[in-house]
Each structure stands twice: as C-alpha cells, then as structure tokens.
C-alpha cells in the first residue's frame, strides 16, 4: 500500500461504516443550515459520497427506482432535489432523518 492515499478514496472507505456515514451526514447537514448557497450544497455532496461508499449511485438508483442518470443529476453541484427525493435516498441508504 502506498504511504499516502487520495483523500476522496480515504473518505469513501471510511463512509462504508454506518456510524461514520451518519456522523458525516449530520455534520454536513449542520453546516448546510448556515444558509449560503455553498453550505447548502454540502449536504447533497455528502449524500453523494455516502451513496458512493454504500454501493454506488447505480445501486442506489435501483433501490429508489430512480434512473441512474437522474440520480447523478440530482446529486450534482447544480442538483436541487425535492424533499421527497431526499427522503427516498436517505431511506434507501438505511438512514433516518431526525431533528433535535
């Protein structure tokens, strides 16, 4: 194994662990509540990273019944998913949404 790995590869490996994925998504959600457009995109990006770690976008598309291309677009930088879509994705990843 190389002495260093790309950060993204390391992140995806870490996000295979359910507890790590939950903590990562919670941190991204908290950050996204700042309200600016950059911070609001963080949760979508985090959701895409968790989806990649948990079997990939194609696998998530099958679980949700969404088209793979549509899902890539939804989870892109310009994506603006509906609430129902976000909920479907979270459920398909085996997660829950909670407010405190």
HUWO-V697333 format. One record per residue. RES is the residue in one letter. SS is DSSP state (alpha for helix, beta for strand, coil for the rest). PSI is psi in radians with two decimals (999 if undefined). Layout:
BEGIN
RES|SS|PSI / RES|SS|PSI
END
This chain:
BEGIN
X|coil|2.45 / X|coil|2.70 / X|coil|-0.48 / X|coil|2.67 / X|coil|2.77 / X|coil|2.50 / X|alpha|-0.77 / X|alpha|-0.75 / X|alpha|-0.74 / X|alpha|-0.80 / X|alpha|-0.82 / X|alpha|-0.69 / X|alpha|-0.75 / X|alpha|-0.63 / X|coil|-0.05 / X|coil|-0.41 / X|coil|2.20 / X|alpha|-0.82 / X|alpha|-0.66 / X|alpha|-0.73 / X|alpha|-0.73 / X|alpha|-0.82 / X|alpha|-0.72 / X|alpha|-0.81 / X|alpha|-0.67 / X|alpha|-0.73 / X|alpha|-0.72 / X|alpha|-0.70 / X|alpha|-0.76 / X|alpha|-0.77 / X|alpha|-0.64 / X|alpha|-0.32 / X|coil|-0.03 / X|coil|-0.49 / X|coil|-0.36 / X|coil|2.79 / X|alpha|-0.62 / X|alpha|-0.79 / X|alpha|-0.54 / X|alpha|-0.52 / X|alpha|-0.38 / X|alpha|-0.71 / X|alpha|-0.71 / X|alpha|-0.75 / X|alpha|-0.73 / X|alpha|-0.71 / X|alpha|-0.70 / X|alpha|-0.73 / X|alpha|-0.74 / X|alpha|-0.72 / X|alpha|-0.75 / X|alpha|-0.74 / X|alpha|-0.54 / X|coil|0.42 / X|coil|-0.11 / X|coil|2.86 / X|alpha|-0.69 / X|alpha|-0.75 / X|alpha|-0.74 / X|alpha|-0.66 / X|alpha|-0.72 / X|alpha|-0.74 / X|alpha|-0.60 / X|alpha|-0.28 / X|coil|0.14 / X|coil|2.70 / X|coil|2.51 / X|alpha|-0.79 / X|alpha|-0.69 / X|alpha|-0.69 / X|alpha|-0.70 / X|alpha|-0.73 / X|alpha|-0.74 / X|alpha|-0.70 / X|coil|0.35 / X|coil|3.03 / X|coil|-0.55 / X|coil|0.05 / X|coil|2.56 / X|coil|1.28 / X|coil|2.58 / X|coil|2.77 / X|alpha|-0.79 / X|alpha|-0.67 / X|alpha|-0.79 / X|alpha|-0.77 / X|alpha|-0.77 / X|alpha|-0.72 / X|alpha|-0.77 / X|alpha|-0.77 / X|alpha|-0.76 / X|alpha|-0.49 / X|coil|0.01 / X|coil|0.50 / X|coil|2.97 / X|coil|2.64 / X|coil|2.32 / X|coil|2.59 / X|coil|2.54 / X|coil|999
END
